[in-house]
Amino acid sequence: MTLESEALLARWYGRHGGELIRLAVATAVPVGGFTGWRQAMPVTQWSVTKGSTDS
């Protein structure tokens, strides 16, 4: 997620509420003779339900 899209999402979340979830995934990769974790970019999900009183 870019900083710009995250700022936009934060504004929508601030106005409409809902639930924000950030998922992070890492894969095991070789680090010398060992194994370490390499992070992928996190995914942010916004979930909101429009009510009948929303305008």
N, C-alpha and C positions, 0 to 999 in steps of 0.2 A: 504494500500500500504506500502510495506517495504521501508526502507531507500535505500536499494540497488536497488530495481526496480525503485524508484523515481529518483535516480541518473542516471540510464541508460536512462530513459525516458527524462530527462532533456538534456542529450547529443544528443539524436535523435532529440528532438525539436530544439536544437541549430543548428544542421546541416541542417535540412530539413524544419524548420518553421512549419507552420500549426497553430492549435488552441489547447490550453490546457484548459480543464474545470475541476474544482473540485466541486463535489457534496457532500454535507454533509446532513445527516439525523439524526434526533433525535426523540425519542419516549417519551411520557409522562409516568412518573412512580411516584408511591407514595413516598413522602418524609415526614415521620411523618404523620401529619394530612393534609398535603398539597400535591401539585403535582408539580414535577419539570421535567426538560428535561434531558434525558440520551443520550449522543452522541454515534452514531455508528461510525465505522471507515469510513473516507471519501473515495470516489471513484474518481479516476482521469482518465479522458478520453483524449486521444490525437487523433486529427483528422487532416489528411494531404491528399492532393490530389497530386498524381504523375503527373507531366507535361511531355509533349513529349520531352522537352529539358533536363530533368534530366538524369544523368548518373549513 
